[in-house]
Amino acid sequence: MAKKILCIPLDPVHDVGIKLIRNQLAQHGHETELLSPDLPMEAIVKKAAQGKYDFILVSRTLGYGVAELLARFNDLLDAAGVREVSKIVIGGKPITPELAAELGFDKGFGEHSTIEEVLAYIEGREVSNASIGPKRSKRDIPAGHSYKFYNPVVERLLSEICDKLIAWTSTKTSPGIERAKLREEILASTDEKKRAALEVRYLSLSDDAIRTSKTKNVFPKGVRRVSNTELDALKDFLRRSRPHIPSTIQHNPDQPLIFKFLGSGCPLMDITHGKICERWGVNGFLIINPSWEARYEGLLDGYLTHENDGTITSLDNLRLIRQSLDANTLLTVRAHRGLNTPETVLLAGEAGADLTKIDLVYGSLGAGTDPQRLAVDGVEAIRLAARYNMPFDIPGNDELSGVPAWKTLAGLLVNVMLGVKLGAKPILKPLFCYGPHIVINGQMKQNFVDYNAAKIFALREIIDCPIWPGEPIAFMTQTEERVQSANSTSYHAALAATLGVDAITIASTDEAYSRGPISITSRIDSIRAVTDAFRFMGNAQIAPTRHAEAFTEDLIEQITDVLKEVNAKENLPQAINAGILGSEEDGAYPGKFGAGSMSNEQ
Amino acid sequence: MSEAPVIGVVGTAKNTGKTTTLSYLIQHAERRGLRIGITGIGYDGEELDNITFLPKPRLHIPPDTIVTTSEHCLPISTARYDVLERTGMVTSLGEVLILRITKPGLVVVAGPNRKSTLATVVGKMKNVGVDFLLIDGSLNRLAPMAVAEKIIFTTGAARNIDISVLAEEMKTIERAFSFRAHVRELPAFRSIALLGKKMTLNLGIISLLDGDDASMVLEKLTDKTEYLYIPGLVSASALQSLIQRLPNNRPQLILSDPFTLLLSSEPPVLSSVLDLFDKKQLHLFFASKPELTAITINPFYPRSTGTAFAAAFVDKNEMLSQMHSAIHTPVFNVKEESEMLFSLCSPQ
């Protein structure tokens, strides 16, 4: 039945909301009247009393003394008998049910209320779930990409490099690969005795620190078990968390997915941050492990927390995080650096992660692992990623050490070809940043747009592969000032959207300066900034200057030259050790962890 | 039916000490073994003030208390309770429930917030059987509190940091409560009416809001009109316009309750309207009249620091002394004199 509704903008400026709602109510067949915003209270009360309205909707922003003003407004309506006839409803950004009650209204609608909720209330029916807020859905990032090469020269070079690498690794194994196999057997085994025997073999292939943790319960410094009380508290928190209407960051479905890091050291804090970020529309998270974890042979078990950067990638931790997050939230587990790469991919797959992160080049040059060891482990890890149907992303963060973009991009492409050959789905992650090499050599003197765009154009001229700039975007353009950081992130996000990439990783505004765990407010800063940038851009375009074309041509030529040099070497590790993909002069140093640990496969 | 006094705690503004006053009354009533009933017209008892984000006291409710609150307030309350009745009334925080507290604890009390529904739950709580019934106000809200029989006004620096203004204001409030309740039987309908010997004229509107309403009353007025009854709201400007054009000494005016006078305008304007009544020798009555039992003062106020609010205080002794000299109603600093306040409210 049509209702009779009086709309009162008690605020001369902020009356857009009530006009919008009035329009919707009228479209749904209700009889509405809108008062002008400057009437004295007595005139409003007289109008309200004469009209015999079913509902009186009031909009007002809150400020000093406004609470008292609104309370008085309700008093006047009450004393005039209007409240016997009409329900009095307040709408405004800061309005909560508690505030509506305190001010004396029958009902309140706030920033996160939907038009459907208002309509349902007016029409005296349940809210239709179909229209509550945006639905979260899981996008398959590689879908729609063919992995077809458009540059035959680059394709041939990559193919030869990868064939040699696969052949070179085919006769080799490592403690990392053996542990991954043992772990798989342990997880599959139902026989206690057999499992115990497998555990003993696992420990024989592990470092002392891991052995001591498992046999004597003495953990590396700063690590302890999460207590049952803490786990119960988490369950209680998740149970009590109020249902919410999630925001969406994307203004249209073609805009990039938004990823954030999780790696506070504590899985419970990660989950708490994750749940809040989900509410603000973040599509996925990358779990970042502690740097020491990469240096030890062997992984720890159980629910573990770590009083430092990086969350321990035990199966229990990964499962806990996966199960606590929304089923439609994408989860990536970093595997590529260190001595546990294949096993980490296996655990990620077992825990239900959606993606993993493997980069044979960066893992050696920027993360300290011996190039030969990581080549052997990496090939196996990519095979496992293919088996678990987890796409893997390849972060080009070598550029942050000072490696020029073309060397880094050449390294990314080697990983892509390796992935394609091993049946996996690789994702390119060129940096969107003001890298040290760029600072020194001036490619971004004119603007930040041309060179970042040129990287994407160059990769796209070479192959049709998903692209996910990272990691995070806007690196080295952000400062300690949160507003500046949020702005800079949002500009880079706008550029990413305009270039039509598949996803981006964004930092919190205190990511580089938090001096400890980053804060949730700073996470929301950058999410909100990017949401606004996406809204601002819509489907409009940022136009790079003609320099972008020249940069693109240069990059393709430089990438081709680097790959020729790589291919001139016997295998990829040799090329890495020779500095072809990043030299000591650039700031890249081939890692030493796990050197000489490979053996020929039995 | 019990003869429990119904006490309403009314604030002149937020942060004037409603919840503190209420807490003391609860403590004293509990100590004397009285069964308390309590409801509130707002959302009091939250940990932080909804607007200034400063901590607020929360109500600790003793066992066997009868509480009326809204359903969504229950999960954040720590007391245990039995639900005695689901009333079917709804606030923005869900259905209004009548509870009996079985294990003491903190409770957020947010019952119905308009006069007629408040009157209904007060009746229901009396029927359950209570010795001492409290209504917690909200902000500066007045209209629903006409349901109470004894009124405690809370005022303080949060309303105005100028003590002399507060004292002057309270003098006007006291004056509004000084008129008597009317004993004549009033019409069953709820409209402005002209009443005389064997005559009742229904004017068809509830409230007297502007000069047009006043003119309509004046047009219908005759020598036979003894009383002008206004059951709804009156505005100061309409009252002024009416009184100025009335003859001296008649008709007598009957308003709903003292709160309608307080709602007609801010105290300084109301004071001049009441002067006008005196000048014209007009008599004013109320259809129902709660007693102004006491006033409590609170020297605290939230001082804005630009980005947030900080706690600040005015001189409490100066405040008490100026109040005492301005008004006859007992004034208490509730944190020091709650015992005396309670003795004025208690059923014995």
Chai-1 contact restraints between the chains, C-beta under 6 A:
chainA,res_idxA,chainB,res_idxB,connection_type,confidence,min_distance_angstrom,max_distance_angstrom,comment,restraint_id
A,E42,B,L209,contact,1.0,0.0,6.0,A-B,restraint_1
A,E42,B,S235,contact,1.0,0.0,6.0,A-B,restraint_2
A,K46,B,L209,contact,1.0,0.0,6.0,A-B,restraint_3
A,A67,B,I51,contact,1.0,0.0,6.0,A-B,restraint_4
A,A67,B,L139,contact,1.0,0.0,6.0,A-B,restraint_5
A,E68,B,L139,contact,1.0,0.0,6.0,A-B,restraint_6
A,E68,B,N140,contact,1.0,0.0,6.0,A-B,restraint_7
A,A71,B,L139,contact,1.0,0.0,6.0,A-B,restraint_8
A,A71,B,N140,contact,1.0,0.0,6.0,A-B,restraint_9
A,A71,B,R141,contact,1.0,0.0,6.0,A-B,restraint_10
A,D75,B,R141,contact,1.0,0.0,6.0,A-B,restraint_11
A,D75,B,L142,contact,1.0,0.0,6.0,A-B,restraint_12
A,D75,B,A143,contact,1.0,0.0,6.0,A-B,restraint_13
A,D75,B,L263,contact,1.0,0.0,6.0,A-B,restraint_14
A,L76,B,L233,contact,1.0,0.0,6.0,A-B,restraint_15
A,D78,B,R114,contact,1.0,0.0,6.0,A-B,restraint_16
A,D78,B,K115,contact,1.0,0.0,6.0,A-B,restraint_17
A,D78,B,A143,contact,1.0,0.0,6.0,A-B,restraint_18
A,A79,B,A143,contact,1.0,0.0,6.0,A-B,restraint_19
A,A79,B,L233,contact,1.0,0.0,6.0,A-B,restraint_20
A,A79,B,T260,contact,1.0,0.0,6.0,A-B,restraint_21
A,A79,B,L263,contact,1.0,0.0,6.0,A-B,restraint_22
A,A80,B,S207,contact,1.0,0.0,6.0,A-B,restraint_23
A,A80,B,G232,contact,1.0,0.0,6.0,A-B,restraint_24
A,A80,B,L233,contact,1.0,0.0,6.0,A-B,restraint_25
A,G81,B,I206,contact,1.0,0.0,6.0,A-B,restraint_26
A,G81,B,G232,contact,1.0,0.0,6.0,A-B,restraint_27
A,R83,B,R114,contact,1.0,0.0,6.0,A-B,restraint_28
A,P97,B,S92,contact,1.0,0.0,6.0,A-B,restraint_29
A,P97,B,L93,contact,1.0,0.0,6.0,A-B,restraint_30
A,E98,B,Y43,contact,1.0,0.0,6.0,A-B,restraint_31
A,E98,B,N50,contact,1.0,0.0,6.0,A-B,restraint_32
A,L99,B,N50,contact,1.0,0.0,6.0,A-B,restraint_33
A,A100,B,S92,contact,1.0,0.0,6.0,A-B,restraint_34
A,A101,B,Y43,contact,1.0,0.0,6.0,A-B,restraint_35
A,A101,B,T91,contact,1.0,0.0,6.0,A-B,restraint_36
A,A101,B,S92,contact,1.0,0.0,6.0,A-B,restraint_37
A,A101,B,L93,contact,1.0,0.0,6.0,A-B,restraint_38
A,A101,B,A110,contact,1.0,0.0,6.0,A-B,restraint_39
A,E102,B,G42,contact,1.0,0.0,6.0,A-B,restraint_40
A,E102,B,Y43,contact,1.0,0.0,6.0,A-B,restraint_41
A,E102,B,N50,contact,1.0,0.0,6.0,A-B,restraint_42
A,E102,B,S138,contact,1.0,0.0,6.0,A-B,restraint_43
A,G104,B,N113,contact,1.0,0.0,6.0,A-B,restraint_44
A,G104,B,R141,contact,1.0,0.0,6.0,A-B,restraint_45
A,K107,B,S92,contact,1.0,0.0,6.0,A-B,restraint_46
A,G108,B,S92,contact,1.0,0.0,6.0,A-B,restraint_47
